[in-house]
């Protein structure tokens, strides 16, 4: 997924991170990168960082600052760009849901999708370079639909109260 921006070939630090992540067994990758790391990152970057910024700043500025820190934290340009975009999306999910569960689940699904694509040769043949924009558009559309549903459910609960 990170390679959609064609930055991975130019980044030595990305290649090192990629080697560290994907050299572990697939079950360990799922446990660490798929479940535990998103949990920790959501607590730090949304639960502490975004929430603290949001108390003092407008949403978009808080989201952009926390997403930028999240991107920098990843330590290389390809993951940094991807993390910034994910950071913006999960900040919005946190804002509209009022809970860390929504951003955590989104983050987990993004990481598990990435792990699955990188570890499954069959998925790699399905997702050729010419299909990546279509996959990205479908993924974005599904994410937007899910976010709208969360927003609607959240507002419905407020109307009932």
RAGIHU-V561911 format. One record per backbone hydrogen bond with DSSP energy under -0.5 kcal/mol. CO is the residue of the C=O (numbers start at 1). NH is the residue of the N-H. If there is no record, write none. Layout:
co=(CO,CO)
nh=(NH,NH)
This chain:
co=(1,2,3,7,8,10,11,12,13,14,15,16,17,18,19,21,25,26,27,28,29,29,30,30,31,31,32,35,36,37,38,39,40,41,41,42,42,43,44,45,46,48,49,50,51,52,53,53,58,59,60,61,62,63,64,65,66,67,68,69,70,71,72,76,77,78,79,80,81,82,83,84,85,86,87,88,89,90,91,92,93,94,99,100,101,102,103,104,105,106,107,108,109,110,111,112,113,114,115,116,119,120,121,122,123,126,128,128,129,131,132,133,134,135,136,137,138,139,140,141,142,143,144,145,146,147,148,149,150,151,152,153,154,155,156,157)
nh=(4,5,6,10,11,12,15,16,17,18,19,20,21,22,23,24,29,30,31,32,33,34,34,35,35,36,37,39,40,41,42,43,44,45,46,46,47,48,49,50,51,52,53,54,55,56,56,57,62,63,64,65,66,67,68,69,70,71,72,73,74,74,75,80,81,82,83,84,85,86,87,88,89,90,91,92,93,94,95,96,97,98,103,104,105,106,107,108,109,110,111,112,113,114,115,116,117,118,119,120,121,124,125,126,127,128,131,132,132,135,136,137,138,139,140,141,142,143,144,145,146,147,148,149,150,151,152,153,154,155,156,157,158,159,160,161)
